[in-house]
Amino acid sequence: MKTGDACSHNVVCIEGAASVSDAAGRMREAHVGDLVIVKQENGHRIPTAIITDRDLVLEVLATDLDADTVSIGDLFSSTELITASVDDELESTLDSMWLHGIRRIPVVDRHGHLVGLVAMDNMLQIITEQLSNIVRLIKRQAELEAKRRLQ
């Protein structure tokens, strides 16, 4: 399966100039625990970082920074963003997430434009569906075997 097929295409974004307070408000409003920080380039969103609710707690609240005056771009300007391509195999994306210790990864097209986001939730949903298919296969096999014995 390709990463582009597994990702969520409904990504909540924010620009780096926004304040930490704005980011927290956007998360609350959208009912999400993360935002992809983007820059606009020729009408396309280019991901530059990800900020999570945990980041807000550890980097801002726990250090007594002023959430109204600190921009999220200031907090995450030096971090290297790990991305996945829409054409990457999902297993490769999962390996990259494991290697870098990240739970979410922006998915980009060949031009670096944001297409979606893969999170551990997506991975768990796919695994659950595959396990469900295996259980259905086992049941189906037993049904067919029982049917053959009756003939």
Stockholm file with secondary structure:
# STOCKHOLM 1.0

chainA/1-151         MKTGDACSHNVVCIEGAASVSDAAGRMREAHVGDLVIVKQENGHRIPTAIITDRDLVLEVLATDLDADTVSIGDLFSSTELITASVDDELESTLDSMWLHGIRRIPVVDRHGHLVGLVAMDNMLQIITEQLSNIVRLIKRQAELEAKRRLQ
#=GR chainA/1-151 SS CBHHHHSBSCCCEEETTSBHHHHHHHHHHHTCSEEEEEEEETTEEEEEEEEEHHHIIIIIGGGTCCTTTCBHHHHHTTSCCCCEETTSBHHHHHHHHHHHTCSEEEEECTTSCEEEEEEHHHHHHHHHHHHHHHHHHHHHHHHHHHHHHHC
#=GC SS_cons         CBHHHHSBSCCCEEETTSBHHHHHHHHHHHTCSEEEEEEEETTEEEEEEEEEHHHIIIIIGGGTCCTTTCBHHHHHTTSCCCCEETTSBHHHHHHHHHHHTCSEEEEECTTSCEEEEEEHHHHHHHHHHHHHHHHHHHHHHHHHHHHHHHC
//
